[in-house]
Amino acid sequence: PNRTSNKLPVNAITDESACNKIYRVYRVYRQRWVILAVVALLNNSNTMSWISFAPVSNYVDAFYGSKAANWFSLVYIICTIPVGMFAIWMGSSFGLRLAILIAAWTNGIGGTVRFISSFLPLHLRFPIGIFGQAVAACAYPFIMFLPSKVAASWFGENERALATTIGVMANPLGVLMANILSPQIVQSLADVRVIPEKGESNFQVLIINAVTFVPSILICLVATFCVIRSEPRTPPSRSAAQLHVPFLLGMKQCFTNKAYLLLLIVMGGGIGMFNCLYTVIQQLFCATGHSNSFSGLCAALMIIGGVFGATGSGMFVDRTKLYEETMKVCMSLAVFFGIVFLQLTLHPGLTIYLAVTAFLFGVLGLATYPVGLELASECTFPVSEITSTGLVVLSGQVHSIAYVAIMSLFSRPLQSSYKHIQVCTIGSDADSTSISQDSSISIIFQVMSGIATLLAIVLVVFFKPTCKRMEAEKNTRDISLKANGKEVCEIRQLNDLISTKDESFVPLARQQSSS
């Protein structure tokens, strides 16, 4: 219908029995883009806090203490699991706005505390810093389900996948920014060593903390004043208008849905492997002589490729609704390029091949992320998107801990054959502060490659989803209306719309402003 008209021709209605059906007018609001932007920026800021130390882990260990960098990353994964279920329940029970505010404030407070730790003496620096990181980590369980929930609550059925893509891709973009900025800020041991007798303090690590602190405070303020409601007055689609099942019943339906359980395992495994790779990529590369800058470049290429892949897959499934097919093809190819990438890290001097495979792995691997989250919502409808997507991301955190544990279990001291090319140590000799574990050991990659291959086979062979949300929207003849600035009535029976059977025009919607 014409956006400026409030009339609809009767001859547009071909089924006379439709007079007994209820028609609902749906609306999308401009405010949806503001809320999506807040969620995306919050996701980006929180992810930068998580990953910012990983690309320069050896230097961070010199500043905060041995193994500090790994703990700054792992605390996110550890905090997500106990806080995750509470976040899912609260988001389902109290709405989107409260979840956004909790995430924004914990992220802001955590960033502030970590920034303050840069000025403290060595014996206080790590405990205060890790406390701030833990507070910021508590924001992540609230953030993890926001993109899909915002897409479902505020966007029309042909915009949902793209909205989810924008929201979730802010996460890897945060990884990209961290991997580009951190190695440029901290480039040598002089950038991290504190020399008390000269009164010198570290400015480079302080700058990294400031880069995460300032945006977290700004996003906290924007979220507080710009997100004023959880849902629009008029729903954007039929599925958004339908009441979701209660939290406990939704959990039961998720865990008794075979297709969803398979997706939970496969998506969790994929998210876990990406998280693990983000955490240890510098340690994987340093043994074969690749610098921190190059490891950051490869991580950046993964994300850049992922932006293209996820955007393309989101737009493709919005148009075609081929969720299952897109997921299976992208996942299978991502596993192939991921295995190639891992094997290449075992050999020095293959920088071009590593860069190319990192890019292709990112294109295909991250293309599955928004599609998988949308599939989780489709499989479990009318379960709340907060529950279905939150459990998927929570599964990813559990897998992350398992994979990092596997890598730690099989890591060993640097082999003598790598001593002449490795760049894991910092300082003038091998006894200096260093990453002393060689994570690039073939048995680790064999185990990880085997797990990834198994997940891809399970997805392709056994995953047969039913897109319940799409079917529900197709089973009802609805009028979708993109309104711009004025309210329309929500529900009107068709026999109220039609006063005569002649070829005249009949009212479609009343403007609230004129009532």
Beta strands, then each sheet from edge to edge (+ up, - down):
strand 1: 7-9
strand 2: 22-26
strand 3: 412-413
strand 4: 437-438
strand 5: 479-480
strand 6: 491-493
strand 7: 505-507
sheet 1: 1+ 7-
sheet 2: 5+ 2+ 6-
sheet 3: 3+ 4-
end
